């Protein structure tokens, strides 16, 4: 498990039914591509967030496969249409099998 991994999400508190809202996510993660070597010449093992998903009320909104070229602390911004009140669930999957989750509710105004 990578140290000090912290997911952050920003979801509007409310939206009109049928409105597209902007969702912003950031996860603090060092992201090691597996291409670099340490001071002794040994390859530093790959350690990246390799997948990100977002579900709304149990229905998938986005599913992204991330590759080694992804930056440290990856930021992902996307839109989702909100038809009803509910909860967004955000999930990040790490190479080492760790799973990081966060969730945020949204209401219909």
ChimeraX attribute file (.defattr): number of C-alpha atoms within 10 A of each C-alpha:
attribute: neighborCount
match mode: 1-to-1
recipient: residues
	/A:1	11
	/A:2	15
	/A:3	8
	/A:4	10
	/A:5	12
	/A:6	13
	/A:7	18
	/A:8	14
	/A:9	18
	/A:10	13
	/A:11	17
	/A:12	13
	/A:13	11
	/A:14	15
	/A:15	19
	/A:16	15
	/A:17	14
	/A:18	12
	/A:19	15
	/A:20	14
	/A:21	16
	/A:22	13
	/A:23	16
	/A:24	15
	/A:25	18
	/A:26	15
	/A:27	19
	/A:28	16
	/A:29	20
	/A:30	17
	/A:31	21
	/A:32	18
	/A:33	17
	/A:34	13
	/A:35	10
	/A:36	13
	/A:37	11
	/A:38	8
	/A:39	8
	/A:40	6
	/A:41	8
	/A:42	9
	/A:43	12
	/A:44	14
	/A:45	12
	/A:46	15
	/A:47	18
	/A:48	26
	/A:49	30
	/A:50	17
	/A:51	16
	/A:52	20
	/A:53	16
	/A:54	22
	/A:55	17
	/A:56	22
	/A:57	14
	/A:58	11
	/A:59	10
	/A:60	12
	/A:61	17
	/A:62	14
	/A:63	12
	/A:64	12
	/A:65	10
	/A:66	15
	/A:67	12
	/A:68	15
	/A:69	10
	/A:70	15
	/A:71	16
	/A:72	15
	/A:73	18
	/A:74	17
	/A:75	14
	/A:76	13
	/A:77	11
	/A:78	12
	/A:79	13
	/A:80	17
	/A:81	15
	/A:82	19
	/A:83	14
	/A:84	17
	/A:85	17
	/A:86	15
	/A:87	16
	/A:88	23
	/A:89	20
	/A:90	21
	/A:91	18
	/A:92	18
	/A:93	18
	/A:94	19
	/A:95	15
	/A:96	13
	/A:97	9
	/A:98	11
	/A:99	14
	/A:100	16
	/A:101	15
	/A:102	15
	/A:103	16
	/A:104	15
	/A:105	15
	/A:106	17
	/A:107	16
	/A:108	15
	/A:109	10
